Amino acid sequence: MRVTRYKENDIGTWGELEYEDFKCYTFEPRGEETTLRGRDRRIPQGRYNMRWHNSPRFKKRLPHLYNDEVPMDRYILIHSGNYADDTEGCILLGQKTCKHGVLESKPTVEEFISKLESGDINEYEFEIVNAFKDEI
């Protein structure tokens, strides 16, 4: 499973998520990468473990990313949302992009979660790669 980040500007960071036959767009916070919690910034590129997190805010189980540098209590989740104010340091999914984020997020996240639930999430490796082509 891989997110390839391809564009960034002062609004946010866009990428593409690919997992088997599932593909969608991603949207993350703008600016420098950080491992620190409480910041609305994207996480560093690299490999991550994924586990389920029961989110009180979203009232559902969501994929939660962490590794040796980015602690679990940073709560990097993959969830629905469209714009920069929705990211809170997490990764948003959508079927379309726009100049302010992603669109059709809720059905995209539901499809992604359904795909994950059909397998064993504990076996997933999640990779984030910076491959910026240009600025929007």
Salt bridges, closest charged atoms under 4 A:
GLU8 OE1 - ARG42 NH1 2.94
GLU18 OE1 - LYS23 NZ 3.76
GLU20 OE1 - LYS115 NZ 3.17
ASP21 OD1 - LYS115 NZ 2.72
GLU28 OE1 - ARG5 NH2 2.79
GLU33 OE2 - ARG5 NH1 2.91
GLU33 OE2 - ARG42 NE 3.58
ASP73 OD2 - ARG37 NH1 2.11
GLU88 OE1 - ARG57 NH1 3.17
GLU104 OE2 - LYS96 NZ 3.23
GLU117 OE2 - ARG61 NH2 3.53
GLU125 OE1 - ARG47 NH1 3.13
GLU127 OE1 - ARG2 NH2 2.92
